Amino acid sequence: MLSPALAYAVPVLLLSRIILCQYSSDQCSWKGSGLTHEGHARDVEQVYLRCSQGSLEWLYPTGAIIVNLRPNTVSPAAARLSVCIKPSKDSSGTNIYLDRTGKLRLLLREQDQAQGKVHCFSIQEGALFIEAIPRTDISRRITAFQYELVNDRPGTDLQSVTGPCQPCTDSEILLAVCTSDFVARGSIKKVEQEEEKSSVTVEISRLLRQKTQVFVSGGVRARRWTGRVKMPLQCGVKPGDGDFLFTGTVRFGEAWMGCAPRFKDFLRLYAEAQWQGTNPCHVDVD
């Protein structure tokens, strides 16, 4: 059942004093305090964040804040972005809703935030309406989360990697090679279970690209890299023989597997697309 405050949340938007909050100088992260309007518990502050990733920290929450997450660019592709937020495990004191033209949908209750799980939604679903839970003692309440804007493409949306595991189509594989945060040839050496996900240790023989330090070199002479990549537990991945083309994305410091065809199958697919002139990009597969 929704909180009683939800029943008058929309009137609050109309009747409260609306405060335009100054966002941080880099426009990526915001830190504020409910004590600035403690005497006006129905105040609603507007927060604007315009980076692809950042964080929010709201100390001693009272009233509510509306967090507008928008990319600092004008492009039709911006409408296809998703927002992923990862609450701190100490986050408390509020319920988080999606606000689209005054209509609220519950996204995270206070107790849900303590799990520290990633939650994603389309940027077109609206802004975040973060409402403080009325309490007499707010001294130990802090709402905090990290956020990232991600493209709706294979291997980049954490909602997709936590859903049922399905093989990528040929076109998804070719696109993933062009757009993923990491692309590498290698094999699976070990699989370990971590709560609701699998941690896959991989050994890389050919590193085509990585935007962040996912794979670590074993030395100049070794010409090998190792790293860990996360996968949904239900995928049932197992170590075994054979080379794969690993692609994926890095979200909140963790590498997640996207499309991962066998390398020989990728070579055949890539050669066919190259002959037909349909490859979205060129990679050095020699």
Secondary structure, DSSP 8 states (H G I E B T S, - for coil): ---GGGGGHHHHHHHS-EEE----TTSS-EEEEGGGGTT-TT-EEEEEE-SSEEEEEEES--SEEEEEE--SS--GGGGGEEEEEEE-TT--SEEEEEEETTEEEEEE-HHHHTT---EEEEGGG-EEEEEE---S--TT-EEEEEEEEEESSTTT-HHHHTS------HHHHHHHHHH-SEEEEEEEEEEEEETTEEEEEEEEEEEEEESSS-EEE--TTT--EEEEEEEEGGG-----SS-EEEEEEEETTEEEE----BHHHHHHHHHHHHHHT--SS-----
